[in-house]
Amino acid sequence: MIKILMIDDHLIVRQGIKRMLDDVPDMKITNEVSSGKEALELIKKNSYDVILLDISMPELNGFQTLKLIKKINNKI
């Protein structure tokens, strides 16, 4: 099973992507969050095979979030 974390500040986008992936075998969105900060907390506690990351978000944009994710993964 491919575990996916979805990070997007728009609920409608998350719902749409989730609907598209619901029919894909062996793929599951195990968590979804609306901010980079929320994502960082989950990534510290869980592992994911794929992260779907929105680029344009308030507070931490996608590029900033990705840099912090890389730092976390280098410590694991």
All heavy atoms as a GROMACS GRO file, in nm:
protein
  608
    1MET      N    1   0.084  -0.118   0.000
    1MET     CA    2   0.000   0.000   0.000
    1MET      C    3   0.088   0.125   0.000
    1MET      O    4   0.179   0.137   0.081
    1MET     CB    5  -0.090  -0.002   0.124
    1MET     CG    6  -0.162   0.127   0.150
    1MET     SD    7  -0.323   0.145   0.072
    1MET     CE    8  -0.408   0.005   0.134
    2ILE      N    9   0.061   0.215  -0.090
    2ILE     CA   10   0.132   0.342  -0.098
    2ILE      C   11   0.059   0.443  -0.009
    2ILE      O   12  -0.058   0.473  -0.033
    2ILE     CB   13   0.139   0.393  -0.243
    2ILE    CG1   14   0.220   0.294  -0.328
    2ILE    CG2   15   0.199   0.533  -0.249
    2ILE    CD1   16   0.216   0.323  -0.475
    3LYS      N   17   0.128   0.491   0.094
    3LYS     CA   18   0.069   0.585   0.189
    3LYS      C   19   0.098   0.727   0.144
    3LYS      O   20   0.213   0.763   0.119
    3LYS     CB   21   0.124   0.561   0.329
    3LYS     CG   22   0.091   0.424   0.382
    3LYS     CD   23   0.132   0.405   0.526
    3LYS     CE   24   0.277   0.430   0.546
    3LYS     NZ   25   0.323   0.406   0.685
    4ILE      N   26  -0.009   0.807   0.137
    4ILE     CA   27   0.001   0.944   0.085
    4ILE      C   28  -0.038   1.045   0.192
    4ILE      O   29  -0.138   1.028   0.261
    4ILE     CB   30  -0.090   0.962  -0.038
    4ILE    CG1   31  -0.053   0.861  -0.147
    4ILE    CG2   32  -0.085   1.105  -0.090
    4ILE    CD1   33  -0.154   0.855  -0.260
    5LEU      N   34   0.042   1.151   0.202
    5LEU     CA   35   0.006   1.268   0.283
    5LEU      C   36  -0.028   1.380   0.186
    5LEU      O   37   0.051   1.411   0.096
    5LEU     CB   38   0.124   1.311   0.372
    5LEU     CG   39   0.109   1.446   0.443
    5LEU    CD1   40  -0.012   1.449   0.535
    5LEU    CD2   41   0.236   1.482   0.517
    6MET      N   42  -0.146   1.439   0.203
    6MET     CA   43  -0.187   1.548   0.116
    6MET      C   44  -0.189   1.679   0.196
    6MET      O   45  -0.251   1.686   0.302
    6MET     CB   46  -0.326   1.522   0.058
    6MET     CG   47  -0.371   1.627  -0.038
    6MET     SD   48  -0.519   1.587  -0.134
    6MET     CE   49  -0.617   1.487  -0.028
    7ILE      N   50  -0.119   1.779   0.144
    7ILE     CA   51  -0.108   1.909   0.210
    7ILE      C   52  -0.161   2.016   0.115
    7ILE      O   53  -0.100   2.044   0.012
    7ILE     CB   54   0.039   1.942   0.246
    7ILE    CG1   55   0.106   1.824   0.318
    7ILE    CG2   56   0.048   2.069   0.328
    7ILE    CD1   57   0.257   1.831   0.320
    8ASP      N   58  -0.276   2.073   0.149
    8ASP     CA   59  -0.335   2.179   0.067
    8ASP      C   60  -0.427   2.261   0.155
    8ASP      O   61  -0.503   2.204   0.234
    8ASP     CB   62  -0.413   2.120  -0.051
    8ASP     CG   63  -0.443   2.224  -0.157
    8ASP    OD1   64  -0.513   2.323  -0.124
    8ASP    OD2   65  -0.397   2.208  -0.270
    9ASP      N   66  -0.423   2.392   0.143
    9ASP     CA   67  -0.505   2.478   0.227
    9ASP      C   68  -0.649   2.490   0.179
    9ASP      O   69  -0.731   2.550   0.248
    9ASP     CB   70  -0.441   2.616   0.243
    9ASP     CG   71  -0.419   2.688   0.112
    9ASP    OD1   72  -0.382   2.621   0.013
    9ASP    OD2   73  -0.436   2.811   0.108
   10HIS      N   74  -0.682   2.430   0.066
   10HIS     CA   75  -0.818   2.437   0.015
   10HIS      C   76  -0.888   2.302   0.030
   10HIS      O   77  -0.846   2.203  -0.032
   10HIS     CB   78  -0.819   2.478  -0.133
   10HIS     CG   79  -0.768   2.618  -0.153
   10HIS    ND1   80  -0.638   2.644  -0.188
   10HIS    CD2   81  -0.830   2.737  -0.139
   10HIS    CE1   82  -0.621   2.774  -0.198
   10HIS    NE2   83  -0.736   2.833  -0.167
   11LEU      N   84  -0.991   2.299   0.110
   11LEU     CA   85  -1.066   2.176   0.135
   11LEU      C   86  -1.120   2.115   0.006
   11LEU      O   87  -1.112   1.994  -0.015
   11LEU     CB   88  -1.180   2.202   0.234
   11LEU     CG   89  -1.272   2.083   0.264
   11LEU    CD1   90  -1.194   1.968   0.326
   11LEU    CD2   91  -1.386   2.127   0.355
   12ILE      N   92  -1.173   2.197  -0.082
   12ILE     CA   93  -1.233   2.148  -0.207
   12ILE      C   94  -1.130   2.076  -0.293
   12ILE      O   95  -1.159   1.975  -0.357
   12ILE     CB   96  -1.304   2.261  -0.285
   12ILE    CG1   97  -1.387   2.204  -0.399
   12ILE    CG2   98  -1.206   2.360  -0.340
   12ILE    CD1   99  -1.528   2.180  -0.360
   13VAL      N  100  -1.007   2.125  -0.294
   13VAL     CA  101  -0.899   2.060  -0.369
   13VAL      C  102  -0.867   1.925  -0.307
   13VAL      O  103  -0.855   1.824  -0.377
   13VAL     CB  104  -0.773   2.150  -0.375
   13VAL    CG1  105  -0.656   2.075  -0.436
   13VAL    CG2  106  -0.802   2.278  -0.451
   14ARG      N  107  -0.854   1.922  -0.175
   14ARG     CA  108  -0.826   1.795  -0.106
   14ARG      C  109  -0.935   1.693  -0.132
   14ARG      O  110  -0.908   1.576  -0.159
   14ARG     CB  111  -0.807   1.818   0.044
   14ARG     CG  112  -0.684   1.898   0.079
   14ARG     CD  113  -0.646   1.891   0.225
   14ARG     NE  114  -0.756   1.902   0.319
   14ARG     CZ  115  -0.797   2.017   0.376
   14ARG    NH1  116  -0.734   2.131   0.346
   14ARG    NH2  117  -0.895   2.018   0.463
   15GLN      N  118  -1.060   1.738  -0.127
   15GLN     CA  119  -1.172   1.646  -0.152
   15GLN      C  120  -1.168   1.592  -0.294
   15GLN      O  121  -1.193   1.473  -0.317
   15GLN     CB  122  -1.305   1.716  -0.125
   15GLN     CG  123  -1.330   1.743   0.021
   15GLN     CD  124  -1.454   1.828   0.044
   15GLN    OE1  125  -1.498   1.904  -0.042
   15GLN    NE2  126  -1.510   1.817   0.164
   16GLY      N  127  -1.138   1.678  -0.391
   16GLY     CA  128  -1.132   1.636  -0.531
   16GLY      C  129  -1.022   1.534  -0.556
   16GLY      O  130  -1.044   1.432  -0.622
   17ILE      N  131  -0.905   1.561  -0.505
   17ILE     CA  132  -0.792   1.468  -0.523
   17ILE      C  133  -0.822   1.336  -0.453
   17ILE      O  134  -0.796   1.228  -0.507
   17ILE     CB  135  -0.661   1.530  -0.472
   17ILE    CG1  136  -0.622   1.648  -0.563
   17ILE    CG2  137  -0.550   1.425  -0.468
   17ILE    CD1  138  -0.505   1.729  -0.512
   18LYS      N  139  -0.881   1.345  -0.335
   18LYS     CA  140  -0.916   1.224  -0.260
   18LYS      C  141  -1.014   1.138  -0.339
   18LYS      O  142  -0.999   1.017  -0.347
   18LYS     CB  143  -0.976   1.263  -0.125
   18LYS     CG  144  -0.983   1.150  -0.028
   18LYS     CD  145  -1.020   1.204   0.110
   18LYS     CE  146  -1.009   1.094   0.212
   18LYS     NZ  147  -1.032   1.142   0.347
   19ARG      N  148  -1.113   1.200  -0.400
   19ARG     CA  149  -1.210   1.126  -0.482
   19ARG      C  150  -1.142   1.057  -0.600
   19ARG      O  151  -1.174   0.945  -0.635
   19ARG     CB  152  -1.319   1.218  -0.534
   19ARG     CG  153  -1.423   1.248  -0.432
   19ARG     CD  154  -1.536   1.320  -0.496
   19ARG     NE  155  -1.657   1.248  -0.461
   19ARG     CZ  156  -1.776   1.284  -0.498
   19ARG    NH1  157  -1.789   1.389  -0.576
   19ARG    NH2  158  -1.881   1.217  -0.460
   20MET      N  159  -1.048   1.126  -0.662
   20MET     CA  160  -0.978   1.068  -0.777
   20MET      C  161  -0.895   0.948  -0.734
   20MET      O  162  -0.886   0.849  -0.807
   20MET     CB  163  -0.888   1.172  -0.844
   20MET     CG  164  -0.965   1.278  -0.918
   20MET     SD  165  -0.868   1.410  -0.997
   20MET     CE  166  -0.701   1.370  -0.978
   21LEU      N  167  -0.833   0.956  -0.618
   21LEU     CA  168  -0.744   0.849  -0.574
   21LEU      C  169  -0.817   0.735  -0.503
   21LEU      O  170  -0.759   0.629  -0.482
   21LEU     CB  171  -0.634   0.905  -0.484
   21LEU     CG  172  -0.533   0.996  -0.553
   21LEU    CD1  173  -0.434   1.052  -0.453
   21LEU    CD2  174  -0.461   0.922  -0.664
   22ASP      N  175  -0.943   0.756  -0.465
   22ASP     CA  176  -1.019   0.651  -0.396
   22ASP      C  177  -1.029   0.523  -0.480
   22ASP      O  178  -1.037   0.415  -0.424
   22ASP     CB  179  -1.160   0.700  -0.360
   22ASP     CG  180  -1.163   0.780  -0.231
   22ASP    OD1  181  -1.064   0.775  -0.156
   22ASP    OD2  182  -1.264   0.848  -0.207
   23ASP      N  183  -1.030   0.537  -0.610
   23ASP     CA  184  -1.047   0.421  -0.698
   23ASP      C  185  -0.914   0.360  -0.743
   23ASP      O  186  -0.914   0.262  -0.818
   23ASP     CB  187  -1.128   0.460  -0.822
   23ASP     CG  188  -1.271   0.500  -0.785
   23ASP    OD1  189  -1.323   0.447  -0.685
   23ASP    OD2  190  -1.329   0.583  -0.857
   24VAL      N  191  -0.804   0.416  -0.699
   24VAL     CA  192  -0.674   0.364  -0.739
   24VAL      C  193  -0.633   0.255  -0.640
   24VAL      O  194  -0.620   0.282  -0.520
   24VAL     CB  195  -0.567   0.476  -0.742
   24VAL    CG1  196  -0.431   0.419  -0.778
   24VAL    CG2  197  -0.607   0.585  -0.839
   25PRO      N  198  -0.614   0.132  -0.689
   25PRO     CA  199  -0.574   0.025  -0.597
   25PRO      C  200  -0.435   0.049  -0.540
   25PRO      O  201  -0.349   0.108  -0.604
   25PRO     CB  202  -0.576  -0.100  -0.685
   25PRO     CG  203  -0.580  -0.053  -0.825
   25PRO     CD  204  -0.626   0.089  -0.826
   26ASP      N  205  -0.415   0.005  -0.419
   26ASP     CA  206  -0.286   0.012  -0.350
   26ASP      C  207  -0.237   0.153  -0.321
   26ASP      O  208  -0.120   0.173  -0.292
   26ASP     CB  209  -0.178  -0.064  -0.428
   26ASP     CG  210  -0.210  -0.212  -0.440
   26ASP    OD1  211  -0.269  -0.268  -0.345
   26ASP    OD2  212  -0.178  -0.271  -0.543
   27MET      N  213  -0.326   0.252  -0.329
   27MET     CA  214  -0.290   0.389  -0.291
   27MET      C  215  -0.395   0.439  -0.193
   27MET      O  216  -0.514   0.420  -0.214
   27MET     CB  217  -0.287   0.483  -0.411
   27MET     CG  218  -0.177   0.456  -0.508
   27MET     SD  219  -0.176   0.577  -0.641
   27MET     CE  220  -0.046   0.682  -0.585
   28LYS      N  221  -0.349   0.503  -0.085
   28LYS     CA  222  -0.443   0.555   0.014
   28LYS      C  223  -0.389   0.685   0.073
   28LYS      O  224  -0.274   0.694   0.113
   28LYS     CB  225  -0.464   0.454   0.125
   28LYS     CG  226  -0.561   0.501   0.231
   28LYS     CD  227  -0.587   0.394   0.332
   28LYS     CE  228  -0.666   0.452   0.447
   28LYS     NZ  229  -0.803   0.425   0.447
   29ILE      N  230  -0.475   0.785   0.076
   29ILE     CA  231  -0.441   0.908   0.146
   29ILE      C  232  -0.462   0.879   0.294
   29ILE      O  233  -0.574   0.867   0.341
   29ILE     CB  234  -0.527   1.027   0.098
   29ILE    CG1  235  -0.498   1.055  -0.049
   29ILE    CG2  236  -0.500   1.150   0.185
   29ILE    CD1  237  -0.585   1.162  -0.111
   30THR      N  238  -0.351   0.862   0.365
   30THR     CA  239  -0.361   0.826   0.506
   30THR      C  240  -0.381   0.947   0.595
   30THR      O  241  -0.437   0.934   0.703
   30THR     CB  242  -0.237   0.746   0.551
   30THR    OG1  243  -0.120   0.820   0.520
   30THR    CG2  244  -0.231   0.612   0.482
   31ASN      N  245  -0.336   1.063   0.550
   31ASN     CA  246  -0.358   1.188   0.623
   31ASN      C  247  -0.369   1.303   0.525
   31ASN      O  248  -0.309   1.301   0.419
   31ASN     CB  249  -0.243   1.218   0.720
   31ASN     CG  250  -0.237   1.120   0.834
   31ASN    OD1  251  -0.154   1.030   0.831
   31ASN    ND2  252  -0.322   1.136   0.932
   32GLU      N  253  -0.447   1.404   0.565
   32GLU     CA  254  -0.454   1.528   0.488
   32GLU      C  255  -0.458   1.644   0.586
   32GLU      O  256  -0.521   1.636   0.690
   32GLU     CB  257  -0.576   1.528   0.396
   32GLU     CG  258  -0.709   1.515   0.467
   32GLU     CD  259  -0.826   1.518   0.372
   32GLU    OE1  260  -0.875   1.628   0.342
   32GLU    OE2  261  -0.866   1.410   0.329
   33VAL      N  262  -0.385   1.748   0.552
   33VAL     CA  263  -0.377   1.867   0.637
   33VAL      C  264  -0.385   1.992   0.552
   33VAL      O  265  -0.366   1.988   0.430
   33VAL     CB  266  -0.247   1.868   0.721
   33VAL    CG1  267  -0.246   1.755   0.822
   33VAL    CG2  268  -0.124   1.860   0.633
   34SER      N  269  -0.411   2.105   0.620
   34SER     CA  270  -0.430   2.230   0.547
   34SER      C  271  -0.314   2.327   0.559
   34SER      O  272  -0.322   2.438   0.509
   34SER     CB  273  -0.559   2.298   0.595
   34SER     OG  274  -0.549   2.328   0.732
   35SER      N  275  -0.205   2.284   0.626
   35SER     CA  276  -0.091   2.376   0.638
   35SER      C  277   0.040   2.300   0.647
   35SER      O  278   0.043   2.182   0.685
   35SER     CB  279  -0.107   2.464   0.763
   35SER     OG  280  -0.081   2.389   0.880
   36GLY      N  281   0.147   2.370   0.617
   36GLY     CA  282   0.279   2.312   0.628
   36GLY      C  283   0.314   2.277   0.772
   36GLY      O  284   0.376   2.175   0.798
   37LYS      N  285   0.272   2.361   0.865
   37LYS     CA  286   0.300   2.334   1.007
   37LYS      C  287   0.236   2.204   1.053
   37LYS      O  288   0.298   2.125   1.123
   37LYS     CB  289   0.253   2.451   1.094
   37LYS     CG  290   0.341   2.573   1.082
   37LYS     CD  291   0.298   2.680   1.178
   37LYS     CE  292   0.391   2.799   1.166
   37LYS     NZ  293   0.364   2.902   1.266
   38GLU      N  294   0.110   2.183   1.014
   38GLU     CA  295   0.042   2.058   1.049
   38GLU      C  296   0.115   1.938   0.987
   38GLU      O  297   0.131   1.835   1.051
   38GLU     CB  298  -0.102   2.058   0.999
   38GLU     CG  299  -0.195   2.152   1.070
   38GLU     CD  300  -0.332   2.153   1.007
   38GLU    OE1  301  -0.343   2.202   0.892
   38GLU    OE2  302  -0.426   2.104   1.070
   39ALA      N  303   0.157   1.955   0.864
   39ALA     CA  304   0.226   1.847   0.794
   39ALA      C  305   0.356   1.810   0.863
   39ALA      O  306   0.388   1.691   0.879
   39ALA     CB  307   0.254   1.888   0.649
   40LEU      N  308   0.432   1.908   0.906
   40LEU     CA  309   0.560   1.882   0.972
   40LEU      C  310   0.541   1.799   1.099
   40LEU      O  311   0.620   1.709   1.127
   40LEU     CB  312   0.632   2.012   1.003
   40LEU     CG  313   0.675   2.092   0.880
   40LEU    CD1  314   0.728   2.229   0.921
   40LEU    CD2  315   0.777   2.017   0.798
   41GLU      N  316   0.435   1.827   1.173
   41GLU     CA  317   0.408   1.749   1.295
   41GLU      C  318   0.376   1.604   1.260
   41GLU      O  319   0.423   1.512   1.327
   41GLU     CB  320   0.294   1.811   1.374
   41GLU     CG  321   0.330   1.944   1.436
   41GLU     CD  322   0.454   1.938   1.524
   41GLU    OE1  323   0.465   1.846   1.606
   41GLU    OE2  324   0.541   2.027   1.509
   42LEU      N  325   0.298   1.582   1.155
   42LEU     CA  326   0.265   1.445   1.113
   42LEU      C  327   0.388   1.371   1.061
   42LEU      O  328   0.406   1.252   1.090
   42LEU     CB  329   0.158   1.447   1.003
   42LEU     CG  330   0.014   1.467   1.048
   42LEU    CD1  331  -0.078   1.477   0.928
   42LEU    CD2  332  -0.030   1.355   1.140
   43ILE      N  333   0.471   1.440   0.986
   43ILE     CA  334   0.589   1.376   0.926
   43ILE      C  335   0.688   1.334   1.034
   43ILE      O  336   0.758   1.234   1.018
   43ILE     CB  337   0.653   1.471   0.822
   43ILE    CG1  338   0.558   1.481   0.702
   43ILE    CG2  339   0.791   1.424   0.780
   43ILE    CD1  340   0.592   1.591   0.605
   44LYS      N  341   0.690   1.406   1.144
   44LYS     CA  342   0.779   1.367   1.255
   44LYS      C  343   0.734   1.235   1.318
   44LYS      O  344   0.815   1.162   1.372
   44LYS     CB  345   0.781   1.476   1.362
   44LYS     CG  346   0.853   1.601   1.320
   44LYS     CD  347   0.843   1.707   1.428
   44LYS     CE  348   0.902   1.838   1.381
   44LYS     NZ  349   0.882   1.946   1.480
   45LYS      N  350   0.604   1.204   1.309
   45LYS     CA  351   0.548   1.087   1.376
   45LYS      C  352   0.515   0.971   1.282
   45LYS      O  353   0.493   0.859   1.329
   45LYS     CB  354   0.420   1.128   1.449
   45LYS     CG  355   0.442   1.233   1.555
   45LYS     CD  356   0.310   1.281   1.611
   45LYS     CE  357   0.333   1.399   1.704
   45LYS     NZ  358   0.207   1.459   1.746
   46ASN      N  359   0.506   0.997   1.153
   46ASN     CA  360   0.461   0.896   1.057
   46ASN      C  361   0.553   0.894   0.935
   46ASN      O  362   0.626   0.990   0.911
   46ASN     CB  363   0.319   0.928   1.008
   46ASN     CG  364   0.220   0.936   1.122
   46ASN    OD1  365   0.185   0.835   1.179
   46ASN    ND2  366   0.177   1.056   1.155
   47SER      N  367   0.544   0.787   0.859
   47SER     CA  368   0.618   0.782   0.733
   47SER      C  369   0.519   0.772   0.618
   47SER      O  370   0.412   0.712   0.630
   47SER     CB  371   0.714   0.663   0.731
   47SER     OG  372   0.643   0.543   0.736
   48TYR      N  373   0.556   0.834   0.507
   48TYR     CA  374   0.472   0.838   0.389
   48TYR      C  375   0.556   0.801   0.268
   48TYR      O  376   0.675   0.829   0.263
   48TYR     CB  377   0.412   0.978   0.369
   48TYR     CG  378   0.328   1.021   0.487
   48TYR    CD1  379   0.383   1.099   0.588
   48TYR    CD2  380   0.197   0.982   0.499
   48TYR    CE1  381   0.308   1.137   0.698
   48TYR    CE2  382   0.120   1.019   0.608
   48TYR     CZ  383   0.176   1.096   0.708
   48TYR     OH  384   0.102   1.132   0.815
   49ASP      N  385   0.491   0.739   0.171
   49ASP     CA  386   0.558   0.706   0.046
   49ASP      C  387   0.553   0.824  -0.051
   49ASP      O  388   0.645   0.843  -0.130
   49ASP     CB  389   0.494   0.583  -0.018
   49ASP     CG  390   0.500   0.463   0.074
   49ASP    OD1  391   0.612   0.426   0.116
   49ASP    OD2  392   0.394   0.406   0.106
   50VAL      N  393   0.443   0.900  -0.045
   50VAL     CA  394   0.422   1.013  -0.136
   50VAL      C  395   0.365   1.130  -0.056
   50VAL      O  396   0.281   1.109   0.032
   50VAL     CB  397   0.323   0.976  -0.249
   50VAL    CG1  398   0.289   1.096  -0.335
   50VAL    CG2  399   0.376   0.862  -0.333
   51ILE      N  400   0.412   1.249  -0.088
   51ILE     CA  401   0.355   1.370  -0.028
   51ILE      C  402   0.307   1.459  -0.143
   51ILE      O  403   0.385   1.496  -0.229
   51ILE     CB  404   0.458   1.446   0.058
   51ILE    CG1  405   0.501   1.359   0.176
   51ILE    CG2  406   0.400   1.579   0.105
   51ILE    CD1  407   0.610   1.420   0.262
   52LEU      N  408   0.177   1.488  -0.143
   52LEU     CA  409   0.120   1.583  -0.240
   52LEU      C  410   0.119   1.718  -0.171
   52LEU      O  411   0.051   1.737  -0.070
   52LEU     CB  412  -0.022   1.542  -0.279
   52LEU     CG  413  -0.037   1.408  -0.350
   52LEU    CD1  414  -0.184   1.379  -0.375
   52LEU    CD2  415   0.040   1.409  -0.480
   53LEU      N  416   0.194   1.813  -0.224
   53LEU     CA  417   0.219   1.939  -0.155
   53LEU      C  418   0.179   2.058  -0.241
   53LEU      O  419   0.230   2.076  -0.352
   53LEU     CB  420   0.368   1.947  -0.119
   53LEU     CG  421   0.422   2.072  -0.056
   53LEU    CD1  422   0.351   2.104   0.075
   53LEU    CD2  423   0.572   2.059  -0.034
   54ASP      N  424   0.088   2.139  -0.188
   54ASP     CA  425   0.048   2.264  -0.253
   54ASP      C  426   0.163   2.363  -0.243
   54ASP      O  427   0.230   2.371  -0.140
   54ASP     CB  428  -0.076   2.318  -0.183
   54ASP     CG  429  -0.133   2.443  -0.246
   54ASP    OD1  430  -0.089   2.480  -0.356
   54ASP    OD2  431  -0.222   2.504  -0.184
   55ILE      N  432   0.188   2.437  -0.347
   55ILE     CA  433   0.296   2.534  -0.348
   55ILE      C  434   0.254   2.665  -0.282
   55ILE      O  435   0.330   2.726  -0.207
   55ILE     CB  436   0.344   2.562  -0.493
   55ILE    CG1  437   0.401   2.436  -0.556
   55ILE    CG2  438   0.446   2.675  -0.497
   55ILE    CD1  439   0.518   2.376  -0.483
   56SER      N  440   0.131   2.707  -0.306
   56SER     CA  441   0.084   2.837  -0.257
   56SER      C  442  -0.005   2.819  -0.134
   56SER      O  443  -0.123   2.785  -0.146
   56SER     CB  444   0.007   2.908  -0.368
   56SER     OG  445  -0.045   3.030  -0.322
   57MET      N  446   0.054   2.840  -0.015
   57MET     CA  447  -0.020   2.830   0.111
   57MET      C  448   0.023   2.944   0.201
   57MET      O  449   0.135   2.993   0.191
   57MET     CB  450   0.011   2.697   0.182
   57MET     CG  451  -0.034   2.574   0.107
   57MET     SD  452  -0.008   2.423   0.204
   57MET     CE  453   0.170   2.416   0.216
   58PRO      N  454  -0.066   2.986   0.292
   58PRO     CA  455  -0.028   3.090   0.388
   58PRO      C  456   0.074   3.036   0.490
   58PRO      O  457   0.092   2.916   0.502
   58PRO     CB  458  -0.160   3.127   0.456
   58PRO     CG  459  -0.254   3.016   0.428
   58PRO     CD  460  -0.205   2.945   0.306
   59GLU      N  461   0.136   3.124   0.562
   59GLU     CA  462   0.240   3.095   0.662
   59GLU      C  463   0.361   3.029   0.597
   59GLU      O  464   0.454   3.097   0.561
   59GLU     CB  465   0.187   3.008   0.776
   59GLU     CG  466   0.088   3.079   0.865
   59GLU     CD  467   0.048   2.996   0.983
   59GLU    OE1  468   0.137   2.947   1.055
   59GLU    OE2  469  -0.073   2.980   1.002
   60LEU      N  470   0.360   2.897   0.583
   60LEU     CA  471   0.469   2.825   0.515
   60LEU      C  472   0.420   2.787   0.376
   60LEU      O  473   0.325   2.711   0.362
   60LEU     CB  474   0.504   2.696   0.590
   60LEU     CG  475   0.580   2.706   0.720
   60LEU    CD1  476   0.593   2.569   0.784
   60LEU    CD2  477   0.716   2.766   0.699
   61ASN      N  478   0.485   2.839   0.272
   61ASN     CA  479   0.444   2.797   0.138
   61ASN      C  480   0.502   2.658   0.110
   61ASN      O  481   0.575   2.601   0.191
   61ASN     CB  482   0.484   2.900   0.032
   61ASN     CG  483   0.633   2.912   0.012
   61ASN    OD1  484   0.708   2.815   0.016
   61ASN    ND2  485   0.678   3.034  -0.011
   62GLY      N  486   0.472   2.603  -0.004
   62GLY     CA  487   0.516   2.469  -0.037
   62GLY      C  488   0.667   2.453  -0.042
   62GLY      O  489   0.721   2.351   0.002
   63PHE      N  490   0.737   2.553  -0.093
   63PHE     CA  491   0.884   2.545  -0.101
   63PHE      C  492   0.946   2.546   0.039
   63PHE      O  493   1.039   2.469   0.067
   63PHE     CB  494   0.940   2.659  -0.186
   63PHE     CG  495   0.897   2.653  -0.329
   63PHE    CD1  496   0.811   2.749  -0.381
   63PHE    CD2  497   0.940   2.551  -0.412
   63PHE    CE1  498   0.771   2.744  -0.513
   63PHE    CE2  499   0.901   2.545  -0.545
   63PHE     CZ  500   0.815   2.641  -0.595
   64GLN      N  501   0.895   2.632   0.126
   64GLN     CA  502   0.946   2.637   0.264
   64GLN      C  503   0.917   2.506   0.336
   64GLN      O  504   1.002   2.454   0.409
   64GLN     CB  505   0.881   2.754   0.339
   64GLN     CG  506   0.920   2.890   0.284
   64GLN     CD  507   0.828   2.999   0.335
   64GLN    OE1  508   0.707   2.980   0.352
   64GLN    NE2  509   0.886   3.118   0.360
   65THR      N  510   0.797   2.455   0.316
   65THR     CA  511   0.758   2.329   0.379
   65THR      C  512   0.848   2.216   0.332
   65THR      O  513   0.895   2.134   0.412
   65THR     CB  514   0.611   2.297   0.349
   65THR    OG1  515   0.528   2.404   0.397
   65THR    CG2  516   0.567   2.167   0.415
   66LEU      N  517   0.875   2.211   0.203
   66LEU     CA  518   0.960   2.106   0.148
   66LEU      C  519   1.101   2.110   0.207
   66LEU      O  520   1.158   2.006   0.241
   66LEU     CB  521   0.967   2.117  -0.005
   66LEU     CG  522   1.049   2.012  -0.077
   66LEU    CD1  523   0.998   1.871  -0.046
   66LEU    CD2  524   1.049   2.038  -0.227
   67LYS      N  525   1.156   2.229   0.223
   67LYS     CA  526   1.290   2.241   0.283
   67LYS      C  527   1.290   2.185   0.426
   67LYS      O  528   1.384   2.115   0.465
   67LYS     CB  529   1.334   2.387   0.286
   67LYS     CG  530   1.378   2.439   0.151
   67LYS     CD  531   1.420   2.584   0.161
   67LYS     CE  532   1.455   2.637   0.023
   67LYS     NZ  533   1.493   2.779   0.027
   68LEU      N  534   1.185   2.213   0.501
   68LEU     CA  535   1.177   2.164   0.638
   68LEU      C  536   1.153   2.012   0.642
   68LEU      O  537   1.206   1.943   0.729
   68LEU     CB  538   1.068   2.238   0.715
   68LEU     CG  539   1.097   2.386   0.737
   68LEU    CD1  540   0.975   2.459   0.794
   68LEU    CD2  541   1.217   2.404   0.829
   69ILE      N  542   1.078   1.961   0.546
   69ILE     CA  543   1.057   1.816   0.537
   69ILE      C  544   1.190   1.746   0.511
   69ILE      O  545   1.222   1.643   0.572
   69ILE     CB  546   0.954   1.781   0.426
   69ILE    CG1  547   0.814   1.824   0.467
   69ILE    CG2  548   0.958   1.631   0.394
   69ILE    CD1  549   0.711   1.817   0.356
   70LYS      N  550   1.270   1.802   0.422
   70LYS     CA  551   1.402   1.745   0.393
   70LYS      C  552   1.488   1.742   0.519
   70LYS      O  553   1.560   1.645   0.544
   70LYS     CB  554   1.472   1.824   0.283
   70LYS     CG  555   1.417   1.799   0.146
   70LYS     CD  556   1.494   1.881   0.044
   70LYS     CE  557   1.461   1.846  -0.096
   70LYS     NZ  558   1.543   1.921  -0.193
   71LYS      N  559   1.484   1.849   0.599
   71LYS     CA  560   1.562   1.852   0.723
   71LYS      C  561   1.517   1.742   0.819
   71LYS      O  562   1.600   1.677   0.882
   71LYS     CB  563   1.552   1.989   0.790
   71LYS     CG  564   1.632   2.096   0.724
   71LYS     CD  565   1.622   2.226   0.800
   71LYS     CE  566   1.699   2.335   0.727
   71LYS     NZ  567   1.694   2.462   0.800
   72ILE      N  568   1.387   1.725   0.831
   72ILE     CA  569   1.333   1.620   0.919
   72ILE      C  570   1.377   1.483   0.871
   72ILE      O  571   1.422   1.400   0.950
   72ILE     CB  572   1.179   1.627   0.925
   72ILE    CG1  573   1.134   1.753   1.001
   72ILE    CG2  574   1.121   1.502   0.992
   72ILE    CD1  575   0.987   1.782   0.992
   73ASN      N  576   1.366   1.458   0.742
   73ASN     CA  577   1.401   1.326   0.687
   73ASN      C  578   1.549   1.296   0.698
   73ASN      O  579   1.589   1.180   0.706
   73ASN     CB  580   1.353   1.312   0.543
   73ASN     CG  581   1.204   1.287   0.537
   73ASN    OD1  582   1.146   1.230   0.628
   73ASN    ND2  583   1.142   1.327   0.429
   74ASN      N  584   1.633   1.396   0.696
   74ASN     CA  585   1.777   1.372   0.712
   74ASN      C  586   1.812   1.332   0.854
   74ASN      O  587   1.914   1.270   0.878
   74ASN     CB  588   1.858   1.496   0.671
   74ASN     CG  589   1.862   1.514   0.520
   74ASN    OD1  590   1.847   1.418   0.446
   74ASN    ND2  591   1.879   1.637   0.477
   75LYS      N  592   1.725   1.367   0.950
   75LYS     CA  593   1.749   1.332   1.090
   75LYS      C  594   1.697   1.193   1.123
   75LYS      O  595   1.732   1.136   1.224
   75LYS     CB  596   1.681   1.434   1.182
   75LYS     CG  597   1.747   1.570   1.176
   75LYS     CD  598   1.677   1.668   1.266
   75LYS     CE  599   1.741   1.806   1.253
   75LYS     NZ  600   1.673   1.905   1.336
   76ILE      N  601   1.610   1.138   1.037
   76ILE     CA  602   1.550   1.006   1.063
   76ILE      C  603   1.648   0.898   1.029
   76ILE      O  604   1.718   0.900   0.934
   76ILE     CB  605   1.418   0.989   0.986
   76ILE    CG1  606   1.315   1.089   1.036
   76ILE    CG2  607   1.365   0.849   1.000
   76ILE    CD1  608   1.187   1.092   0.957
   0.00000   0.00000   0.00000
